[in-house]
Amino acid sequence: MDYEIVIIGGGVIGLAIAAELSRFSKSILLVERHSSFGNETSSRNSEVIHAGIYYPPNSLKAELCAIGNKAIYDRCNKFNIPFRQVGKYIVAVNENEIDELEKIKSNANEIGAKEVDFATLAQLHKDEPNVIAKGALWSPMTGIVDSHKLMESFLAEAKDNGTDFAWRHNFERVCKISGGYQVTFSSDDGGEFSINAEKIVNTAGLHSDLVAQEFGIDLDVANYRLNFVKGNYFRIKSSKKNLVNHLIYPVPAKNMPGLGIHVTLDLNGEIRLGPDVEYLDFKEQDYSVDETLSTKFYQAASGYLIGLEPDDVYPDYCGIRPKLQKKGEAVRDFVIAEESEKGLPGLVNLIGIESPGLTCSIAIAEKVRVMLEL
């Protein structure tokens, strides 16, 4: 069977791209190795709608987050997807961190989050009486979303527009043919099938670098090789759910590969702590959470939140992020590349799509459509 477009990977990015492209093409197949959508990074995150605060100016993360933030809220309203525009405080716990807040505010305003501004301590203490701080920034456009319902909306739109889906199928290999590519997939029962496609979109998440490699791309020359980074989440027991009313983030430590262990809320008002950052030595998808880490999470949160006791904190879940930078290296931007320059016209690789990927999903999909000239 022939298709105009094959999408490899059924996480939030692949689904958003399917929904977007299906408005312009009726010949699309999305292939996913799991039995349903969003089984990996897309369903193991904090479900935060980011405002675009920390990303470098002129980066894809900054550009797409600014567009994506509004687009996600618009979609939630249009399709009745559960969300809360709850807002976020970034707090300085000592005087030395006030200067860092200034830098964060300046960067946020420069890259499009012009509403991010200093909060008075009176405002902070009124909103968050249990938060310890010498200063704080307020981000009103930060929120939380039901990521599963968001993905369901993309899936339904793509299906309604005629997109085909193949679940439980693994990408195996590819070869160039006249006018496009022949792609071979395997199924759970060991069988294989091949299809021809003019265009391929690689949204394979944790395995997107290996998919790119099958197209003949040298991962080290292209700088596409991914690192697996585990992020653990702990939960605060329900009896303490009234400790905070908004998302609370510390000032990130310098040269830290994440934003620090922060407080997020789910749509039921329950409190989560996390994620931390744990570079894995091997590309293993181990989703177990070490309960002995509860002390680390308790101590981190207690640095800016009063009212916690050690036994209030217990393991919740973890996710694995596909980071392009190695441990100790500077933060890398998304790779969203149409690969004609590598002799692979019609191939779009999306590699290293970590946070704020969920927020950027609609904006990424629009960018891919433009790259494919649809």
N, C-alpha and C positions, 0 to 999 in steps of 0.2 A: 504493500500500500504506500502511496506517496502523500506527503504533506508539504505544505509551504513552510511550516515552522514546527520544530520539535523543541519543547522545553524540558530540560533535565533537572528534576527536583521540585518537590511539592511543598516547600515551606512557604512562609508568608510572601517572600519575594517572588518565587515562581508563580504562586497563585495570583498575586497582584499583576504580574506581567501577563499572565493568561487572560485575566479580565480585561486589561487594557488592549492587548493585541486583538482580542476576539471582536472588538468593535470594528476592526479594519480587515480582518481575515477570517474566513470560515473554514480554514484548513490548518488546524492547530492540534497537536497532540502533546499532552503533558504526561511525563513518565516519572513515577515515584517508586522507590524501592520498598517503602513501608506499605502497610495495608490501608493507610489513610493519610491525610495531610498533616503537616506541621508536627511531626513526631520528635524532632530534635531541637535545634536552637530556638525555633519559632515558638515552642510551647514551654520552654524552660528559661524564662527571663522574668524581669520585674514588671512587664506590661506597662511600662511608663511611656507616655507620649512626651517626648523631649521637646524643649523649647529652642534648643540650639544655643548653647552657652559656652562650651569649653573648646569647640573645634577650631582649628587654625583658619584664619581668613583665606579665601580663595580655594579652600578644600572642597571636595565633593560632599563630605560630611556636613560642612557648614551650609553649602548651597542647597542641598537636598533636604536637610532638616528644616530649614526655614520654609520651604515649599510644602514639605510633608506634614508639618505640624498643623497647618490650616487645612490641608487636604484630608487628614485623618478625622479632625473634628467635623468637617463638612460631611464626610461619608457616614460617620456615626449618626449624625442628625438625620441624614437622608434615609438610612436603612435601619434606624432604630437599634443600633449596636450599643450595648451598655458601655458607658464611660462616665468619668467624673473629672471635670476640670478643677482639680483640687488645689493646685498651686504648690510651690516648693520654696522652702527657705534653705539658703546656704549659710551656714553659721561659722563664725570665727570664735573659738573658745578662749583666745588670748589676744593681747594687743598686737603681737607679732603677725597675726594672721589678717589684720585689718588691711594691710597693704595688698595682700593676696586677693582680698575681696574687690579692691579697686581694679586690679588687673582683670579679674574674672568679669566684672561689670563692663569694663571697657571693651573686652573681647566680645562679650555677648552682644553689646550694642552695635559693634562694628559689623558683625556677621548677620545681623537682622533681628535679633531679639531686643529691640529697642525699649521694650517695656520692663526689662530687668533693671531694678534700681534698689538702692539702699532702703531698708526698712528701719524705722525708728525702733529703739529698744522697747518703747512703750507699746508699739504695735505688735512686735514679736511676743512680748510677755503676755499681752492680752490674748493673742491667738494661740500661743504655745507656752503656758505657764510652767511647763516641766522641762523646757529647753534651756540649757546653760549657754550663754553667748555674750561676747563683748561687742558684737556687731553682726549684721545679717543682710543678705540680699534676698529680695522677693522676686520670684518668677511666677507671674499669674497664669502663663500659658502652658505650664507643665500639668500633665494630667495622667490618668490611668485608663486603660481600655481592656475590654474582654477580648483578648487576642484570638481566642477560638472563634468567637462570633464574627470578628473581623475577617478571619480566614474563610469562614463559611460564606460570608457575603461575596468575597472574590470568587470562590468556587461556584456559587450559584449563578453569578453573572456570566462567568466563562461558559458554564454548561448551557445556560439559556441562549447564548450566542453561538452554540454549535461546537464548542471545544470538546475533543475526546480526551479521556483520561485512562491511563494504564497503571493500576496499582500493583504492588508486589513484583515489580520488574526492575532488574539491575542493569545499569549501563555496562556494557562489556567492551566494545571496541567501535572504531569508526574508520571509514576510508573515504577519500575524496572521489567523487564521480563527476561526470559531466553535469554542470548546472547545480552542484551541491554536494551532498554527503550521503553515504549509506551508513546507517547506525544500527548496531546489533545490540539487542537486549536479551537477558535471560529471565526466565520466570521461576517461581518457587519449585516447580516440578522438574527443573533442570532443562526444560526446553528453551530454544532460542528462536527469536524472530528478528528479521531485519526490515527496516523501512528506509525509504529515500526522502530526504528533506532538502529544500533549498537553503533554509536558515536554521541555525541551532542556537539556543540560548542556554548557557550553562549556569544554572542556579542550584548547584548541588551542595551548597553550604560547606559542611565540614570536609567534604570530599571533592570540592570544586577544583582544587589544584590537580588532583589525580585525573579528573575528567579532562582538564586542559592538557595534561601530559599525554593522554591518549591521542590527541590531535597532533602530536609531534612537537609540542612546545617544551623547550628546556626550562624547567621550573626555576633553576638557579640563575640562568641567563636573564629570564624574564622577571625574576624576583617575585615569583608567584607561590613559592612554597609556604604552606600554612603550618602554624603551630597550634596545638590544642591547649586551651587554657580553661581550667575548671573554675567555676564560680559557685560557691556554696551559699545557700540561703538558710537562715534560721528564723523561727517564728517566736513571737512573744505570746504567752498564754492569754486567752480571751479576756480573763478578768482584768487585764491591764490594757485593753484596747483603747481606753480613753486617755492614754498618756499623751498622744499626739493627735492633731487634726489635719495635718498637712504632711507632705513629704519633707524630710529633714536630711540634708546632706552636709557633711563636714567639708571644710576646705581641703581639697586634695593635697596630699603630701607631694613635694617636689620629686620629679623623676619616678613617680609611681605609675604603674601601667593601668590603673583604674581610678575610680573616683572616691575610693575609700568605702568602708562599710557604712551604708546609710540606711535610713528608715524609710520604708515605702508602705503604702496601704494597699489592700486589695479592695474590690468593689463592695465587700461586706464590712469594711472598716477594720478588718484584722490587720495586725502589724507584722511586717517582715523586716528582717535585717539582712543586708547583703547587697551584692555579692562580694566575696573576697576574690583574690586573684591567685591561682595556683597553676603555674606552668607545668604541663605534664611532660615526662621524659619520652613517652611513647604515645602514638596516636590510638589511644584506647578510649572507648566510650563507656567509661565506668561512671555510673550515675549514683553510686552510693555516697552517703554523707557521713563523715567521721564525727560522731557525737562528741568526741573530746574537744572539738573546736568550739564548743559552746562558750568556754571561758574566754577565748579570743573575741568572740562576737559580743559577749556581755561587756567586756572591758572596753571595746571600741565604742559601743553605744553609750555606755555610762560616762564617757568623756564629754558628752554633750546632752545627756538625757538623765534626769533624776527620776527616782521612783522604781528603778529596775532592781530586781534581786537575781542572783545567779540562777536559781531554779525557775525563773520566768522564761528562760530561753531554751528552746529545744529544736532539734534538727527538722528541716522542712524538705527541701529538694535541692538539686544542683543542676546547672547547665554547663555546656562546654562551648566555648567561643572559638571561632576560627580567626586567629590573629596572624597578620602578615609579619609583624615585627617579632624578632626573637627576644628572649628575656634580656632586659637591660638596654634594648635598642629604643630609639625614638619611635613614638606612635606613628603608624602608617595610615594612609588614607584608604578608602575603598578602591578596588580595581573594578572599573566598569569599562570594558574595552572591546571595540569591534576590531577583529583581528586581520583585516585585509593586509596591513603592513607586514604581517607574518606569513602571508600567502594563504590565508584562510578567510576569504570573503564570506560574509554572512554568518560568521561565528561571533557571538558576543559572550565573553567571559565575565562573570561576576564573582570576584574572589575577595575574601577577607571582609564579607558583609557581616559585621558585628554591630553592636550598638553605635549609632541610633538606627539600625536597619529597619526595625519595626515601624518607627515613626516615618522613615524615608520611603517606605514601600511603594506608595502611590507615585511619588516623585521619581523613584528609580524606574518604575514601569514606564512612565512617560519618556524618560531619557532613552530607554532601550528601544521604544517604538520609533523615536527619531533616528536612532542609530541604524535601525533596520529599514528606514525610509518608507514606513507605512503611513 
